[in-house]
Amino acid sequence: MKKAVFLDRDGTINVDFGYVYRPEDLRFIDGVQESLIQLQKAGFMLIIITNQSGVGRGFFTEAQAHAFNELLTEQLKKNGINIADTFMCIHSPEENCNCRKPSPKLVLEAIKKHHIDVKSSYMIGDKNSDVECGENASIKSFLIDKDHSINFWAKFIKDTSND
């Protein structure tokens, strides 16, 4: 079984301008690429779990959301970072779907698809719903805040994980 780090997208990997979908709005958070390389070198599969309610709200299309995800993963790949997969909820909160974080549905799908070892895996995000999602899937989860950047958590995971 593989170990993974599940990552929120907006506010965790790229700067969150609010409903990010336009290619020109792709800006990586400072240090994120180095952090992802560090996690990858430590043997972690990298998987994005993202809520994109802008689709459900009619702000952009599902095709635009997929195109942005592809652009993001292509840009990371140019720097040696492999995003193994992206799982996306496109519903607005009002739709009461079963895939929107904090529901663990997308994480559980990723675990099954990629044969992930839950006990050796982690979730990192910038919202409480990201942490709750990971916890709901029985995964150790960490919140990015003013005192704990993705760099902090990547180093922590690398330094404390069992190989």
MODELLER restraints for C-alpha pairs under 7 A, 6 or more apart:
rsr = mdl.restraints
at = mdl.atoms
rsr.add(forms.Gaussian(group=physical.xy_distance, feature=features.Distance(at['CA:1:A'], at['CA:115:A']), mean=5.51, stdev=0.5))
rsr.add(forms.Gaussian(group=physical.xy_distance, feature=features.Distance(at['CA:1:A'], at['CA:116:A']), mean=5.49, stdev=0.5))
rsr.add(forms.Gaussian(group=physical.xy_distance, feature=features.Distance(at['CA:1:A'], at['CA:117:A']), mean=5.38, stdev=0.5))
rsr.add(forms.Gaussian(group=physical.xy_distance, feature=features.Distance(at['CA:2:A'], at['CA:115:A']), mean=6.22, stdev=0.5))
rsr.add(forms.Gaussian(group=physical.xy_distance, feature=features.Distance(at['CA:2:A'], at['CA:116:A']), mean=4.73, stdev=0.5))
rsr.add(forms.Gaussian(group=physical.xy_distance, feature=features.Distance(at['CA:2:A'], at['CA:117:A']), mean=5.56, stdev=0.5))
rsr.add(forms.Gaussian(group=physical.xy_distance, feature=features.Distance(at['CA:3:A'], at['CA:44:A']), mean=5.31, stdev=0.5))
rsr.add(forms.Gaussian(group=physical.xy_distance, feature=features.Distance(at['CA:3:A'], at['CA:45:A']), mean=6.23, stdev=0.5))
rsr.add(forms.Gaussian(group=physical.xy_distance, feature=features.Distance(at['CA:3:A'], at['CA:116:A']), mean=5.57, stdev=0.5))
rsr.add(forms.Gaussian(group=physical.xy_distance, feature=features.Distance(at['CA:3:A'], at['CA:117:A']), mean=5.40, stdev=0.5))
rsr.add(forms.Gaussian(group=physical.xy_distance, feature=features.Distance(at['CA:3:A'], at['CA:120:A']), mean=5.30, stdev=0.5))
rsr.add(forms.Gaussian(group=physical.xy_distance, feature=features.Distance(at['CA:3:A'], at['CA:121:A']), mean=5.12, stdev=0.5))
rsr.add(forms.Gaussian(group=physical.xy_distance, feature=features.Distance(at['CA:4:A'], at['CA:44:A']), mean=4.66, stdev=0.5))
rsr.add(forms.Gaussian(group=physical.xy_distance, feature=features.Distance(at['CA:4:A'], at['CA:45:A']), mean=4.37, stdev=0.5))
rsr.add(forms.Gaussian(group=physical.xy_distance, feature=features.Distance(at['CA:4:A'], at['CA:46:A']), mean=5.79, stdev=0.5))
rsr.add(forms.Gaussian(group=physical.xy_distance, feature=features.Distance(at['CA:4:A'], at['CA:116:A']), mean=6.60, stdev=0.5))
rsr.add(forms.Gaussian(group=physical.xy_distance, feature=features.Distance(at['CA:4:A'], at['CA:121:A']), mean=4.81, stdev=0.5))
rsr.add(forms.Gaussian(group=physical.xy_distance, feature=features.Distance(at['CA:4:A'], at['CA:122:A']), mean=6.49, stdev=0.5))
rsr.add(forms.Gaussian(group=physical.xy_distance, feature=features.Distance(at['CA:5:A'], at['CA:44:A']), mean=6.15, stdev=0.5))
rsr.add(forms.Gaussian(group=physical.xy_distance, feature=features.Distance(at['CA:5:A'], at['CA:45:A']), mean=6.21, stdev=0.5))
rsr.add(forms.Gaussian(group=physical.xy_distance, feature=features.Distance(at['CA:5:A'], at['CA:46:A']), mean=5.21, stdev=0.5))
rsr.add(forms.Gaussian(group=physical.xy_distance, feature=features.Distance(at['CA:5:A'], at['CA:47:A']), mean=6.35, stdev=0.5))
rsr.add(forms.Gaussian(group=physical.xy_distance, feature=features.Distance(at['CA:5:A'], at['CA:121:A']), mean=5.67, stdev=0.5))
rsr.add(forms.Gaussian(group=physical.xy_distance, feature=features.Distance(at['CA:5:A'], at['CA:122:A']), mean=4.77, stdev=0.5))
rsr.add(forms.Gaussian(group=physical.xy_distance, feature=features.Distance(at['CA:5:A'], at['CA:123:A']), mean=5.61, stdev=0.5))
rsr.add(forms.Gaussian(group=physical.xy_distance, feature=features.Distance(at['CA:6:A'], at['CA:46:A']), mean=6.14, stdev=0.5))
rsr.add(forms.Gaussian(group=physical.xy_distance, feature=features.Distance(at['CA:6:A'], at['CA:47:A']), mean=4.86, stdev=0.5))
rsr.add(forms.Gaussian(group=physical.xy_distance, feature=features.Distance(at['CA:6:A'], at['CA:48:A']), mean=5.68, stdev=0.5))
rsr.add(forms.Gaussian(group=physical.xy_distance, feature=features.Distance(at['CA:6:A'], at['CA:49:A']), mean=6.45, stdev=0.5))
rsr.add(forms.Gaussian(group=physical.xy_distance, feature=features.Distance(at['CA:6:A'], at['CA:122:A']), mean=6.11, stdev=0.5))
rsr.add(forms.Gaussian(group=physical.xy_distance, feature=features.Distance(at['CA:6:A'], at['CA:123:A']), mean=4.55, stdev=0.5))
rsr.add(forms.Gaussian(group=physical.xy_distance, feature=features.Distance(at['CA:6:A'], at['CA:124:A']), mean=6.31, stdev=0.5))
rsr.add(forms.Gaussian(group=physical.xy_distance, feature=features.Distance(at['CA:7:A'], at['CA:47:A']), mean=6.06, stdev=0.5))
rsr.add(forms.Gaussian(group=physical.xy_distance, feature=features.Distance(at['CA:7:A'], at['CA:48:A']), mean=4.71, stdev=0.5))
rsr.add(forms.Gaussian(group=physical.xy_distance, feature=features.Distance(at['CA:7:A'], at['CA:49:A']), mean=5.86, stdev=0.5))
rsr.add(forms.Gaussian(group=physical.xy_distance, feature=features.Distance(at['CA:7:A'], at['CA:123:A']), mean=5.88, stdev=0.5))
rsr.add(forms.Gaussian(group=physical.xy_distance, feature=features.Distance(at['CA:7:A'], at['CA:124:A']), mean=5.11, stdev=0.5))
rsr.add(forms.Gaussian(group=physical.xy_distance, feature=features.Distance(at['CA:7:A'], at['CA:125:A']), mean=6.06, stdev=0.5))
rsr.add(forms.Gaussian(group=physical.xy_distance, feature=features.Distance(at['CA:8:A'], at['CA:48:A']), mean=5.72, stdev=0.5))
rsr.add(forms.Gaussian(group=physical.xy_distance, feature=features.Distance(at['CA:8:A'], at['CA:49:A']), mean=5.23, stdev=0.5))
rsr.add(forms.Gaussian(group=physical.xy_distance, feature=features.Distance(at['CA:8:A'], at['CA:50:A']), mean=5.38, stdev=0.5))
rsr.add(forms.Gaussian(group=physical.xy_distance, feature=features.Distance(at['CA:8:A'], at['CA:124:A']), mean=6.44, stdev=0.5))
rsr.add(forms.Gaussian(group=physical.xy_distance, feature=features.Distance(at['CA:8:A'], at['CA:125:A']), mean=4.90, stdev=0.5))
rsr.add(forms.Gaussian(group=physical.xy_distance, feature=features.Distance(at['CA:8:A'], at['CA:130:A']), mean=6.79, stdev=0.5))
rsr.add(forms.Gaussian(group=physical.xy_distance, feature=features.Distance(at['CA:9:A'], at['CA:48:A']), mean=6.31, stdev=0.5))
rsr.add(forms.Gaussian(group=physical.xy_distance, feature=features.Distance(at['CA:9:A'], at['CA:49:A']), mean=6.93, stdev=0.5))
rsr.add(forms.Gaussian(group=physical.xy_distance, feature=features.Distance(at['CA:9:A'], at['CA:50:A']), mean=5.66, stdev=0.5))
rsr.add(forms.Gaussian(group=physical.xy_distance, feature=features.Distance(at['CA:10:A'], at['CA:16:A']), mean=4.80, stdev=0.5))
rsr.add(forms.Gaussian(group=physical.xy_distance, feature=features.Distance(at['CA:11:A'], at['CA:126:A']), mean=5.93, stdev=0.5))
rsr.add(forms.Gaussian(group=physical.xy_distance, feature=features.Distance(at['CA:12:A'], at['CA:125:A']), mean=5.68, stdev=0.5))
rsr.add(forms.Gaussian(group=physical.xy_distance, feature=features.Distance(at['CA:12:A'], at['CA:126:A']), mean=5.87, stdev=0.5))
rsr.add(forms.Gaussian(group=physical.xy_distance, feature=features.Distance(at['CA:12:A'], at['CA:150:A']), mean=6.89, stdev=0.5))
rsr.add(forms.Gaussian(group=physical.xy_distance, feature=features.Distance(at['CA:13:A'], at['CA:28:A']), mean=5.97, stdev=0.5))
rsr.add(forms.Gaussian(group=physical.xy_distance, feature=features.Distance(at['CA:13:A'], at['CA:29:A']), mean=5.86, stdev=0.5))
rsr.add(forms.Gaussian(group=physical.xy_distance, feature=features.Distance(at['CA:13:A'], at['CA:32:A']), mean=6.09, stdev=0.5))
rsr.add(forms.Gaussian(group=physical.xy_distance, feature=features.Distance(at['CA:14:A'], at['CA:26:A']), mean=6.56, stdev=0.5))
rsr.add(forms.Gaussian(group=physical.xy_distance, feature=features.Distance(at['CA:14:A'], at['CA:27:A']), mean=5.43, stdev=0.5))
rsr.add(forms.Gaussian(group=physical.xy_distance, feature=features.Distance(at['CA:14:A'], at['CA:28:A']), mean=4.18, stdev=0.5))
rsr.add(forms.Gaussian(group=physical.xy_distance, feature=features.Distance(at['CA:14:A'], at['CA:29:A']), mean=5.12, stdev=0.5))
rsr.add(forms.Gaussian(group=physical.xy_distance, feature=features.Distance(at['CA:15:A'], at['CA:27:A']), mean=5.57, stdev=0.5))
rsr.add(forms.Gaussian(group=physical.xy_distance, feature=features.Distance(at['CA:15:A'], at['CA:28:A']), mean=5.92, stdev=0.5))
rsr.add(forms.Gaussian(group=physical.xy_distance, feature=features.Distance(at['CA:15:A'], at['CA:29:A']), mean=5.55, stdev=0.5))
rsr.add(forms.Gaussian(group=physical.xy_distance, feature=features.Distance(at['CA:19:A'], at['CA:54:A']), mean=5.74, stdev=0.5))
rsr.add(forms.Gaussian(group=physical.xy_distance, feature=features.Distance(at['CA:21:A'], at['CA:64:A']), mean=6.33, stdev=0.5))
rsr.add(forms.Gaussian(group=physical.xy_distance, feature=features.Distance(at['CA:21:A'], at['CA:65:A']), mean=5.67, stdev=0.5))
rsr.add(forms.Gaussian(group=physical.xy_distance, feature=features.Distance(at['CA:21:A'], at['CA:68:A']), mean=5.55, stdev=0.5))
rsr.add(forms.Gaussian(group=physical.xy_distance, feature=features.Distance(at['CA:22:A'], at['CA:68:A']), mean=6.74, stdev=0.5))
rsr.add(forms.Gaussian(group=physical.xy_distance, feature=features.Distance(at['CA:23:A'], at['CA:68:A']), mean=6.12, stdev=0.5))
rsr.add(forms.Gaussian(group=physical.xy_distance, feature=features.Distance(at['CA:31:A'], at['CA:151:A']), mean=6.44, stdev=0.5))
rsr.add(forms.Gaussian(group=physical.xy_distance, feature=features.Distance(at['CA:32:A'], at['CA:150:A']), mean=6.47, stdev=0.5))
rsr.add(forms.Gaussian(group=physical.xy_distance, feature=features.Distance(at['CA:32:A'], at['CA:151:A']), mean=6.63, stdev=0.5))
rsr.add(forms.Gaussian(group=physical.xy_distance, feature=features.Distance(at['CA:35:A'], at['CA:150:A']), mean=6.83, stdev=0.5))
rsr.add(forms.Gaussian(group=physical.xy_distance, feature=features.Distance(at['CA:35:A'], at['CA:151:A']), mean=5.31, stdev=0.5))
rsr.add(forms.Gaussian(group=physical.xy_distance, feature=features.Distance(at['CA:35:A'], at['CA:154:A']), mean=5.60, stdev=0.5))
rsr.add(forms.Gaussian(group=physical.xy_distance, feature=features.Distance(at['CA:36:A'], at['CA:81:A']), mean=6.78, stdev=0.5))
rsr.add(forms.Gaussian(group=physical.xy_distance, feature=features.Distance(at['CA:37:A'], at['CA:81:A']), mean=6.02, stdev=0.5))
rsr.add(forms.Gaussian(group=physical.xy_distance, feature=features.Distance(at['CA:39:A'], at['CA:154:A']), mean=6.20, stdev=0.5))
rsr.add(forms.Gaussian(group=physical.xy_distance, feature=features.Distance(at['CA:39:A'], at['CA:158:A']), mean=6.35, stdev=0.5))
rsr.add(forms.Gaussian(group=physical.xy_distance, feature=features.Distance(at['CA:42:A'], at['CA:158:A']), mean=6.18, stdev=0.5))
rsr.add(forms.Gaussian(group=physical.xy_distance, feature=features.Distance(at['CA:45:A'], at['CA:84:A']), mean=6.38, stdev=0.5))
rsr.add(forms.Gaussian(group=physical.xy_distance, feature=features.Distance(at['CA:46:A'], at['CA:82:A']), mean=6.98, stdev=0.5))
rsr.add(forms.Gaussian(group=physical.xy_distance, feature=features.Distance(at['CA:46:A'], at['CA:83:A']), mean=5.09, stdev=0.5))
rsr.add(forms.Gaussian(group=physical.xy_distance, feature=features.Distance(at['CA:46:A'], at['CA:84:A']), mean=5.67, stdev=0.5))
rsr.add(forms.Gaussian(group=physical.xy_distance, feature=features.Distance(at['CA:47:A'], at['CA:83:A']), mean=5.78, stdev=0.5))
rsr.add(forms.Gaussian(group=physical.xy_distance, feature=features.Distance(at['CA:47:A'], at['CA:84:A']), mean=5.58, stdev=0.5))
rsr.add(forms.Gaussian(group=physical.xy_distance, feature=features.Distance(at['CA:47:A'], at['CA:85:A']), mean=5.09, stdev=0.5))
rsr.add(forms.Gaussian(group=physical.xy_distance, feature=features.Distance(at['CA:47:A'], at['CA:86:A']), mean=5.81, stdev=0.5))
rsr.add(forms.Gaussian(group=physical.xy_distance, feature=features.Distance(at['CA:48:A'], at['CA:85:A']), mean=6.41, stdev=0.5))
rsr.add(forms.Gaussian(group=physical.xy_distance, feature=features.Distance(at['CA:48:A'], at['CA:86:A']), mean=4.59, stdev=0.5))
rsr.add(forms.Gaussian(group=physical.xy_distance, feature=features.Distance(at['CA:48:A'], at['CA:87:A']), mean=6.13, stdev=0.5))
rsr.add(forms.Gaussian(group=physical.xy_distance, feature=features.Distance(at['CA:49:A'], at['CA:86:A']), mean=6.04, stdev=0.5))
rsr.add(forms.Gaussian(group=physical.xy_distance, feature=features.Distance(at['CA:49:A'], at['CA:87:A']), mean=4.95, stdev=0.5))
rsr.add(forms.Gaussian(group=physical.xy_distance, feature=features.Distance(at['CA:49:A'], at['CA:88:A']), mean=5.98, stdev=0.5))
rsr.add(forms.Gaussian(group=physical.xy_distance, feature=features.Distance(at['CA:49:A'], at['CA:106:A']), mean=6.86, stdev=0.5))
rsr.add(forms.Gaussian(group=physical.xy_distance, feature=features.Distance(at['CA:49:A'], at['CA:107:A']), mean=6.98, stdev=0.5))
rsr.add(forms.Gaussian(group=physical.xy_distance, feature=features.Distance(at['CA:50:A'], at['CA:87:A']), mean=6.38, stdev=0.5))
rsr.add(forms.Gaussian(group=physical.xy_distance, feature=features.Distance(at['CA:50:A'], at['CA:88:A']), mean=4.89, stdev=0.5))
rsr.add(forms.Gaussian(group=physical.xy_distance, feature=features.Distance(at['CA:50:A'], at['CA:89:A']), mean=6.37, stdev=0.5))
rsr.add(forms.Gaussian(group=physical.xy_distance, feature=features.Distance(at['CA:51:A'], at['CA:88:A']), mean=5.79, stdev=0.5))
rsr.add(forms.Gaussian(group=physical.xy_distance, feature=features.Distance(at['CA:51:A'], at['CA:89:A']), mean=4.79, stdev=0.5))
rsr.add(forms.Gaussian(group=physical.xy_distance, feature=features.Distance(at['CA:51:A'], at['CA:90:A']), mean=6.30, stdev=0.5))
rsr.add(forms.Gaussian(group=physical.xy_distance, feature=features.Distance(at['CA:51:A'], at['CA:100:A']), mean=6.12, stdev=0.5))
rsr.add(forms.Gaussian(group=physical.xy_distance, feature=features.Distance(at['CA:51:A'], at['CA:101:A']), mean=6.66, stdev=0.5))
rsr.add(forms.Gaussian(group=physical.xy_distance, feature=features.Distance(at['CA:52:A'], at['CA:88:A']), mean=6.74, stdev=0.5))
rsr.add(forms.Gaussian(group=physical.xy_distance, feature=features.Distance(at['CA:52:A'], at['CA:89:A']), mean=5.85, stdev=0.5))
rsr.add(forms.Gaussian(group=physical.xy_distance, feature=features.Distance(at['CA:52:A'], at['CA:90:A']), mean=4.85, stdev=0.5))
rsr.add(forms.Gaussian(group=physical.xy_distance, feature=features.Distance(at['CA:52:A'], at['CA:91:A']), mean=6.95, stdev=0.5))
rsr.add(forms.Gaussian(group=physical.xy_distance, feature=features.Distance(at['CA:53:A'], at['CA:90:A']), mean=5.19, stdev=0.5))
rsr.add(forms.Gaussian(group=physical.xy_distance, feature=features.Distance(at['CA:53:A'], at['CA:91:A']), mean=5.03, stdev=0.5))
rsr.add(forms.Gaussian(group=physical.xy_distance, feature=features.Distance(at['CA:53:A'], at['CA:92:A']), mean=4.45, stdev=0.5))
rsr.add(forms.Gaussian(group=physical.xy_distance, feature=features.Distance(at['CA:54:A'], at['CA:60:A']), mean=5.94, stdev=0.5))
rsr.add(forms.Gaussian(group=physical.xy_distance, feature=features.Distance(at['CA:55:A'], at['CA:61:A']), mean=5.31, stdev=0.5))
rsr.add(forms.Gaussian(group=physical.xy_distance, feature=features.Distance(at['CA:55:A'], at['CA:62:A']), mean=5.79, stdev=0.5))
rsr.add(forms.Gaussian(group=physical.xy_distance, feature=features.Distance(at['CA:55:A'], at['CA:90:A']), mean=5.40, stdev=0.5))
rsr.add(forms.Gaussian(group=physical.xy_distance, feature=features.Distance(at['CA:55:A'], at['CA:91:A']), mean=6.67, stdev=0.5))
rsr.add(forms.Gaussian(group=physical.xy_distance, feature=features.Distance(at['CA:56:A'], at['CA:90:A']), mean=5.69, stdev=0.5))
rsr.add(forms.Gaussian(group=physical.xy_distance, feature=features.Distance(at['CA:56:A'], at['CA:91:A']), mean=4.52, stdev=0.5))
rsr.add(forms.Gaussian(group=physical.xy_distance, feature=features.Distance(at['CA:56:A'], at['CA:92:A']), mean=4.76, stdev=0.5))
rsr.add(forms.Gaussian(group=physical.xy_distance, feature=features.Distance(at['CA:57:A'], at['CA:92:A']), mean=5.87, stdev=0.5))
rsr.add(forms.Gaussian(group=physical.xy_distance, feature=features.Distance(at['CA:73:A'], at['CA:83:A']), mean=6.13, stdev=0.5))
rsr.add(forms.Gaussian(group=physical.xy_distance, feature=features.Distance(at['CA:76:A'], at['CA:82:A']), mean=6.95, stdev=0.5))
rsr.add(forms.Gaussian(group=physical.xy_distance, feature=features.Distance(at['CA:87:A'], at['CA:106:A']), mean=6.12, stdev=0.5))
rsr.add(forms.Gaussian(group=physical.xy_distance, feature=features.Distance(at['CA:89:A'], at['CA:99:A']), mean=5.87, stdev=0.5))
rsr.add(forms.Gaussian(group=physical.xy_distance, feature=features.Distance(at['CA:89:A'], at['CA:100:A']), mean=5.49, stdev=0.5))
rsr.add(forms.Gaussian(group=physical.xy_distance, feature=features.Distance(at['CA:91:A'], at['CA:97:A']), mean=6.77, stdev=0.5))
rsr.add(forms.Gaussian(group=physical.xy_distance, feature=features.Distance(at['CA:98:A'], at['CA:105:A']), mean=6.88, stdev=0.5))
rsr.add(forms.Gaussian(group=physical.xy_distance, feature=features.Distance(at['CA:99:A'], at['CA:105:A']), mean=5.24, stdev=0.5))
rsr.add(forms.Gaussian(group=physical.xy_distance, feature=features.Distance(at['CA:99:A'], at['CA:106:A']), mean=6.03, stdev=0.5))
rsr.add(forms.Gaussian(group=physical.xy_distance, feature=features.Distance(at['CA:101:A'], at['CA:129:A']), mean=5.67, stdev=0.5))
rsr.add(forms.Gaussian(group=physical.xy_distance, feature=features.Distance(at['CA:101:A'], at['CA:130:A']), mean=6.33, stdev=0.5))
rsr.add(forms.Gaussian(group=physical.xy_distance, feature=features.Distance(at['CA:101:A'], at['CA:133:A']), mean=5.51, stdev=0.5))
rsr.add(forms.Gaussian(group=physical.xy_distance, feature=features.Distance(at['CA:102:A'], at['CA:129:A']), mean=4.58, stdev=0.5))
rsr.add(forms.Gaussian(group=physical.xy_distance, feature=features.Distance(at['CA:102:A'], at['CA:130:A']), mean=6.10, stdev=0.5))
rsr.add(forms.Gaussian(group=physical.xy_distance, feature=features.Distance(at['CA:102:A'], at['CA:132:A']), mean=5.29, stdev=0.5))
rsr.add(forms.Gaussian(group=physical.xy_distance, feature=features.Distance(at['CA:102:A'], at['CA:133:A']), mean=4.02, stdev=0.5))
rsr.add(forms.Gaussian(group=physical.xy_distance, feature=features.Distance(at['CA:103:A'], at['CA:133:A']), mean=5.42, stdev=0.5))
rsr.add(forms.Gaussian(group=physical.xy_distance, feature=features.Distance(at['CA:103:A'], at['CA:136:A']), mean=6.98, stdev=0.5))
rsr.add(forms.Gaussian(group=physical.xy_distance, feature=features.Distance(at['CA:104:A'], at['CA:133:A']), mean=4.92, stdev=0.5))
rsr.add(forms.Gaussian(group=physical.xy_distance, feature=features.Distance(at['CA:104:A'], at['CA:134:A']), mean=6.64, stdev=0.5))
rsr.add(forms.Gaussian(group=physical.xy_distance, feature=features.Distance(at['CA:104:A'], at['CA:136:A']), mean=5.58, stdev=0.5))
rsr.add(forms.Gaussian(group=physical.xy_distance, feature=features.Distance(at['CA:104:A'], at['CA:137:A']), mean=5.26, stdev=0.5))
rsr.add(forms.Gaussian(group=physical.xy_distance, feature=features.Distance(at['CA:107:A'], at['CA:137:A']), mean=6.82, stdev=0.5))
rsr.add(forms.Gaussian(group=physical.xy_distance, feature=features.Distance(at['CA:108:A'], at['CA:137:A']), mean=6.55, stdev=0.5))
rsr.add(forms.Gaussian(group=physical.xy_distance, feature=features.Distance(at['CA:118:A'], at['CA:138:A']), mean=6.91, stdev=0.5))
rsr.add(forms.Gaussian(group=physical.xy_distance, feature=features.Distance(at['CA:118:A'], at['CA:139:A']), mean=5.90, stdev=0.5))
rsr.add(forms.Gaussian(group=physical.xy_distance, feature=features.Distance(at['CA:119:A'], at['CA:139:A']), mean=6.70, stdev=0.5))
rsr.add(forms.Gaussian(group=physical.xy_distance, feature=features.Distance(at['CA:121:A'], at['CA:139:A']), mean=6.20, stdev=0.5))
rsr.add(forms.Gaussian(group=physical.xy_distance, feature=features.Distance(at['CA:121:A'], at['CA:140:A']), mean=6.90, stdev=0.5))
rsr.add(forms.Gaussian(group=physical.xy_distance, feature=features.Distance(at['CA:122:A'], at['CA:139:A']), mean=5.56, stdev=0.5))
rsr.add(forms.Gaussian(group=physical.xy_distance, feature=features.Distance(at['CA:122:A'], at['CA:140:A']), mean=4.97, stdev=0.5))
rsr.add(forms.Gaussian(group=physical.xy_distance, feature=features.Distance(at['CA:122:A'], at['CA:141:A']), mean=5.56, stdev=0.5))
rsr.add(forms.Gaussian(group=physical.xy_distance, feature=features.Distance(at['CA:123:A'], at['CA:131:A']), mean=6.82, stdev=0.5))
rsr.add(forms.Gaussian(group=physical.xy_distance, feature=features.Distance(at['CA:123:A'], at['CA:134:A']), mean=5.48, stdev=0.5))
rsr.add(forms.Gaussian(group=physical.xy_distance, feature=features.Distance(at['CA:123:A'], at['CA:139:A']), mean=6.62, stdev=0.5))
rsr.add(forms.Gaussian(group=physical.xy_distance, feature=features.Distance(at['CA:123:A'], at['CA:140:A']), mean=6.33, stdev=0.5))
rsr.add(forms.Gaussian(group=physical.xy_distance, feature=features.Distance(at['CA:123:A'], at['CA:141:A']), mean=4.49, stdev=0.5))
rsr.add(forms.Gaussian(group=physical.xy_distance, feature=features.Distance(at['CA:123:A'], at['CA:142:A']), mean=6.18, stdev=0.5))
rsr.add(forms.Gaussian(group=physical.xy_distance, feature=features.Distance(at['CA:124:A'], at['CA:131:A']), mean=6.98, stdev=0.5))
rsr.add(forms.Gaussian(group=physical.xy_distance, feature=features.Distance(at['CA:124:A'], at['CA:141:A']), mean=5.86, stdev=0.5))
rsr.add(forms.Gaussian(group=physical.xy_distance, feature=features.Distance(at['CA:124:A'], at['CA:142:A']), mean=4.92, stdev=0.5))
rsr.add(forms.Gaussian(group=physical.xy_distance, feature=features.Distance(at['CA:124:A'], at['CA:143:A']), mean=6.04, stdev=0.5))
rsr.add(forms.Gaussian(group=physical.xy_distance, feature=features.Distance(at['CA:125:A'], at['CA:131:A']), mean=6.48, stdev=0.5))
rsr.add(forms.Gaussian(group=physical.xy_distance, feature=features.Distance(at['CA:125:A'], at['CA:142:A']), mean=6.59, stdev=0.5))
rsr.add(forms.Gaussian(group=physical.xy_distance, feature=features.Distance(at['CA:125:A'], at['CA:143:A']), mean=5.34, stdev=0.5))
rsr.add(forms.Gaussian(group=physical.xy_distance, feature=features.Distance(at['CA:125:A'], at['CA:144:A']), mean=5.84, stdev=0.5))
rsr.add(forms.Gaussian(group=physical.xy_distance, feature=features.Distance(at['CA:126:A'], at['CA:143:A']), mean=5.38, stdev=0.5))
rsr.add(forms.Gaussian(group=physical.xy_distance, feature=features.Distance(at['CA:126:A'], at['CA:144:A']), mean=4.59, stdev=0.5))
rsr.add(forms.Gaussian(group=physical.xy_distance, feature=features.Distance(at['CA:126:A'], at['CA:145:A']), mean=6.56, stdev=0.5))
rsr.add(forms.Gaussian(group=physical.xy_distance, feature=features.Distance(at['CA:127:A'], at['CA:143:A']), mean=6.66, stdev=0.5))
rsr.add(forms.Gaussian(group=physical.xy_distance, feature=features.Distance(at['CA:131:A'], at['CA:141:A']), mean=5.16, stdev=0.5))
rsr.add(forms.Gaussian(group=physical.xy_distance, feature=features.Distance(at['CA:131:A'], at['CA:142:A']), mean=6.04, stdev=0.5))
rsr.add(forms.Gaussian(group=physical.xy_distance, feature=features.Distance(at['CA:131:A'], at['CA:143:A']), mean=6.26, stdev=0.5))
rsr.add(forms.Gaussian(group=physical.xy_distance, feature=features.Distance(at['CA:134:A'], at['CA:140:A']), mean=6.59, stdev=0.5))
rsr.add(forms.Gaussian(group=physical.xy_distance, feature=features.Distance(at['CA:134:A'], at['CA:141:A']), mean=5.53, stdev=0.5))
rsr.add(forms.Gaussian(group=physical.xy_distance, feature=features.Distance(at['CA:135:A'], at['CA:141:A']), mean=6.26, stdev=0.5))
rsr.add(forms.Gaussian(group=physical.xy_distance, feature=features.Distance(at['CA:144:A'], at['CA:150:A']), mean=6.24, stdev=0.5))
